[in-house]
Amino acid sequence: MTQNPRAIVRVGPGEPASDGAGVRLTRIVGTRGLDHVDPFLLFDEFGSDRPGDYIAGFPPHPHRGFETVTYMLAGRMRHEDSVGNSGLLIPGAVQWMTAGRGIIHSEMPEQQEGLLWGYQLWVNLPARLKMTAPRYQDIPPDRIPEVVEPGQRVRVIAGAYSGVAGAAQSLTDICYLDIETDPGSTFLLPLPDGYNVLVYVIAGTVTGNDPLGREVAVDKGKLAILGPKGPVTLLAGAERARFLVIAGQVLNEPIARYGPFVMNSRAELMQAATDYQNGTFAQ
């Protein structure tokens, strides 16, 4: 029996925000109106050709209890961290950092002018992996597989699409795809029930259905949250569309969150702060 398409249950824009040393960005998940979408804790878009909006970057800061995924579309960003990793993000590249039990890292622009544009996603870790060893994956553009089909191109960053495995390994079960479709083309992604799905439109418009079967349009700069059952089925509008599909298995665990620390209890948060203050955080 054919499943009904996964319904669009919410559509909306992000909010203007500032992070790091004053980097201007749009916060899509992690706002007052949308705190998180399990297992996704935060989703930001940074994009500007004005150096004052980004040049100060993200100086050294700590993380514990989750993974960060930075996907660069334009510009150059240098990553360095407390366990000796260093990498340069260029257009099309991905930096996947597992903070685990603790890491201190920085992300600084390696340009003085021009467009800097990309996305950062925070993926929660299950309780059993919160204190895992830190890990870093530096994935250049040519290592991200592409699936080219009639009417569309799909970059497989994580998870799998059409039998092709993504370039990144995630400790939480997620799928991260960058899709470009011709006008009027339909994108289809079968997923297990129990995954939350984010769809963020970079260009053009895509449409799906709400829980009552009514058509819902998702325009450029809007986020759609899809329901927990059925395949992802999206139709491109009259223009070529580009959009991100990010799906993740729901953890259904308590979330205790304070700034750069995401644990399961207040006691664990206090321990993270104590470890950081004592200099034992990333050992």
C-alpha positions in Angstrom: 0.0 0.0 0.0 1.3 3.4 -1.0 1.9 5.7 2.0 0.5 9.2 2.0 3.2 12.0 1.7 4.6 13.3 4.9 2.5 16.3 5.8 3.8 19.9 6.3 2.8 20.9 9.8 4.6 24.2 10.1 6.1 26.9 7.8 7.9 30.1 8.9 10.9 32.3 8.5 13.9 32.5 10.9 14.8 35.4 13.1 17.7 37.9 12.8 20.3 37.1 15.4 24.0 37.6 16.3 26.5 35.1 17.6 30.2 34.6 18.1 32.0 38.0 18.1 29.0 39.8 16.4 28.4 37.7 13.3 25.0 38.6 11.9 22.9 35.6 10.9 19.4 34.2 10.6 18.4 31.7 13.4 16.0 29.2 11.9 15.8 26.7 14.8 16.7 27.6 18.3 14.5 30.7 18.5 12.0 31.8 21.2 9.2 30.4 18.9 11.0 27.2 17.9 13.3 26.1 20.6 14.3 22.8 18.9 13.1 20.0 16.6 14.3 16.8 18.2 17.2 15.9 17.5 18.0 19.3 16.0 19.0 21.9 18.6 19.9 24.9 16.3 20.0 25.8 12.7 21.5 29.0 11.5 22.1 30.6 8.1 24.9 33.1 7.8 25.2 35.1 4.6 26.5 38.5 3.8 28.9 40.3 1.4 29.5 43.1 4.0 32.7 42.3 6.0 31.4 44.0 9.1 28.7 41.4 9.4 31.1 38.4 9.6 34.8 39.4 9.9 35.0 39.0 13.7 34.0 35.4 13.3 33.6 32.9 16.1 36.7 33.0 18.4 37.5 30.1 20.7 34.5 28.8 22.6 33.5 25.5 24.3 30.9 22.8 23.4 29.8 19.6 25.1 27.1 17.0 24.4 26.3 17.4 20.7 27.6 17.7 17.1 28.0 20.8 14.9 27.7 20.6 11.2 28.9 23.6 9.1 28.0 23.6 5.4 29.7 26.3 3.3 28.2 27.6 0.1 30.4 30.7 -0.4 33.6 32.1 1.2 36.3 30.5 3.3 36.3 29.7 7.1 39.2 28.3 9.1 38.4 25.8 11.9 40.8 25.1 14.8 40.2 23.2 18.0 41.7 22.1 21.4 42.4 18.5 20.3 44.7 19.6 17.4 42.4 19.6 14.4 42.5 22.3 11.8 40.7 22.6 8.5 39.6 25.1 5.9 36.0 25.3 4.8 35.6 26.3 1.2 32.5 26.5 -1.0 30.7 23.1 -1.0 32.7 21.8 2.0 31.4 20.4 5.2 32.9 20.5 8.7 31.4 17.9 11.1 32.5 18.3 14.7 31.5 15.9 17.4 32.0 17.9 20.7 31.2 14.8 22.8 32.7 15.2 26.3 34.2 18.6 25.5 36.0 20.6 22.9 37.1 24.2 22.5 37.1 25.5 18.9 37.1 28.5 16.7 35.7 29.3 13.2 37.3 32.4 11.7 36.8 33.9 8.2 39.8 33.6 5.9 38.7 36.5 3.8 38.6 40.3 4.2 35.8 40.9 1.7 33.2 39.2 -0.5 30.3 36.9 0.2 30.4 34.5 3.2 27.5 32.1 3.1 26.6 28.9 4.8 24.7 27.0 7.4 25.3 25.6 10.8 23.3 22.8 12.4 23.5 21.4 15.9 22.6 17.7 16.3 21.9 16.4 19.8 23.7 13.3 21.0 21.9 10.5 22.8 22.6 10.3 26.6 24.8 7.3 26.1 27.1 9.2 23.7 27.2 12.6 25.4 30.6 12.0 26.8 32.2 10.3 23.8 35.6 11.4 22.6 35.6 14.5 20.5 35.9 13.9 16.7 36.3 16.0 13.6 35.5 15.3 10.0 36.8 17.7 7.4 34.9 16.9 4.1 36.0 18.7 0.9 33.5 19.3 -1.9 34.7 16.5 -4.1 34.1 13.9 -1.3 30.4 14.7 -1.1 28.6 12.3 -3.6 26.0 13.6 -6.0 23.1 11.7 -7.4 22.0 13.0 -10.7 18.5 12.0 -11.9 16.1 13.3 -14.5 15.1 16.8 -13.3 17.2 16.9 -10.2 20.6 16.7 -8.5 21.1 15.6 -4.9 24.2 16.1 -2.8 24.3 13.5 -0.1 26.0 15.0 3.0 24.9 12.4 5.5 22.5 9.4 5.6 21.6 8.0 2.2 19.7 8.8 -1.0 18.8 6.4 -3.8 21.3 3.8 -2.4 24.2 6.3 -2.2 25.7 6.8 1.3 26.6 10.3 2.4 30.1 11.5 3.1 29.7 12.2 6.8 29.3 9.8 9.7 26.9 11.0 12.4 26.5 9.5 15.9 22.8 10.4 15.7 20.9 8.8 12.8 20.3 11.7 10.4 20.0 12.4 6.7 21.3 15.7 5.3 20.6 16.4 1.6 21.1 19.5 -0.7 18.7 19.2 -3.6 18.3 21.2 -6.9 15.3 20.4 -9.0 14.0 21.6 -12.4 10.6 23.5 -12.5 7.8 21.1 -11.9 10.0 18.2 -10.8 9.0 16.1 -7.8 11.5 15.1 -5.1 10.8 11.9 -3.2 12.6 10.6 -0.1 11.3 7.5 1.7 12.0 7.7 5.5 11.2 5.5 8.5 8.4 6.7 10.7 9.6 8.5 13.8 12.0 10.9 12.1 11.5 14.7 12.3 12.1 16.5 9.0 13.3 20.0 8.2 13.0 21.5 4.7 14.7 24.8 4.2 14.3 26.5 0.8 17.4 28.3 -0.6 15.9 29.3 -4.0 12.5 29.0 -5.7 9.4 27.4 -4.1 8.4 23.9 -3.3 5.0 22.6 -2.4 3.6 19.8 -0.3 0.4 19.0 1.6 -0.8 19.9 5.1 -2.4 17.2 7.3 -5.8 17.8 5.6 -4.3 17.3 2.1 -4.3 21.0 1.2 -1.4 22.4 -0.8 1.2 24.3 1.1 3.9 26.5 -0.6 7.3 26.9 1.0 9.1 29.9 -0.4 12.8 31.0 -0.4 14.0 31.7 3.1 11.3 29.6 4.8 11.5 26.5 6.9 9.0 23.7 6.7 8.6 21.1 9.5 7.1 17.8 8.3 5.1 15.3 10.3 6.4 11.9 11.5 5.0 9.5 8.9 5.2 8.9 5.2 7.7 9.7 2.5 9.0 13.3 1.9 7.3 14.4 -1.3 7.9 17.9 -2.6 7.1 19.6 -5.9 9.2 22.4 -7.4 7.3 25.5 -8.6 7.6 27.5 -11.8 11.3 28.2 -11.2 14.3 25.9 -10.5 14.3 25.2 -6.8 17.1 24.5 -4.3 16.4 23.3 -0.8 17.9 21.4 2.1 16.2 18.3 3.6 17.5 17.4 7.0 15.9 14.4 8.8 16.7 12.9 12.1 15.6 10.1 14.4 13.7 11.5 17.4 15.7 10.8 20.7 12.8 11.5 23.1 15.3 12.3 25.9 15.3 15.2 28.4 17.2 18.3 27.2 19.1 20.5 29.7 20.7 23.4 27.8 22.9 26.3 28.8 24.7 28.2 26.0 27.3 25.9 24.5 26.5 22.9 26.7 23.6 20.5 26.0 23.1 17.6 28.4 20.2 15.6 30.0 20.1 17.2 33.5 20.9 20.4 35.4 23.6 18.5 37.4 25.4 17.5 34.1 25.3 21.1 33.0 26.8 22.3 36.3 29.5 19.7 35.9 30.3 20.9 32.4 30.7 24.5 33.6 32.9 23.3 36.5 35.1 21.2 34.2 35.5 24.2 31.8 36.4 26.6 34.7 38.9 24.0 36.1 40.6 23.5 32.8 39.7 19.8 32.7 36.8 20.3 30.2 38.4 18.8 27.1 40.7 16.2 28.7 
